[in-house]
């Protein structure tokens, strides 16, 4: 199993969930937009000085990889590009981008060898790696997720990155397109009389014959997206403060009782909802199973991505609720 696939990411998240209220802000210098020096304050609250908008970027998390691609910048290096290709199809990553190691275990030597002028990494990652990298190259940390305000957080992260690479106009366009997609989806849901449709979203993994389920609770980026188009998250179990993710098993899903509930799940690799639960009697009695209101997200739908991923998710939730 690849390190930090959703299964291991879930474990990491649940073990390390420690929500932060640290604000993220950026203050580009007056000359930044014109291609001059830039001063940023990243998610750590640390001031980062760039001599000019970064052109050689290394990204250590898939959301940030997607974001720089959306801004028109192809990173010179990225963490786990093979995994990105499997889990995130919102923005294609060229095959010649160098692999700098796993997201949770990047190679400092491989990154420095690329002589980047900026490394992007999430706040939740090992700060010791950032300290090693900063001996050779500027590092900007993003917040990556915040279950209290994920849309605002996404805008802040995306805008921060845009300023670092001198692409603020492109960022405004991409965010406007995301907002238009959400408004379009909400209108489509309303037109079908589906506003208020309850949903439960999850991914999962299997160890032996045991299927573990990770519900995406209120505050997750997926939940914010689905709610923006008019749906209502039916999962009310405990979730972590950073990602809005919970943990349960098939018996725990019996908390979902509304027969109108639609089930949406992510499985770009192993589909445990089909292979692991198809003959499970409890699963078969769940309301969405009995009604057949189950939608598998398209392969490559990254549930922790940037504006393009949000648009992809919105489209699929609208289709699930209105078809």
Buried (B, 14 or more C-beta within 10 A) or exposed (E): EBBBBBBBBBBBBBEEBEBBEEEBEBEBBEEBBEEBBBBBBBBBEEEBEBEBBBEBBBBBBBBBBBBBBBBEBBBBBBBBBEBBBBBBBBBEBEEEBBBBBBBBBBBBEBBBEBEBBBBBBBBBBEEEBBEBBEEBBBBBBBBBBBBEEBBEBBBBBBBBBBBBBBBBEBBEBBBEBBBEBBEBBBEBBEEEEBBEBBBBBBBBBBEEEEBBBBBBBBBBBBBBBBBBBBBBBBBEEEBBBBBBBBBBEBEBBEBBEEEBBBBBBBBBBBBBBEEBBEEBEBBEEBBBBEEEBBBBBEEBBBBBBBBBBBBBBBBBBBEBBBE
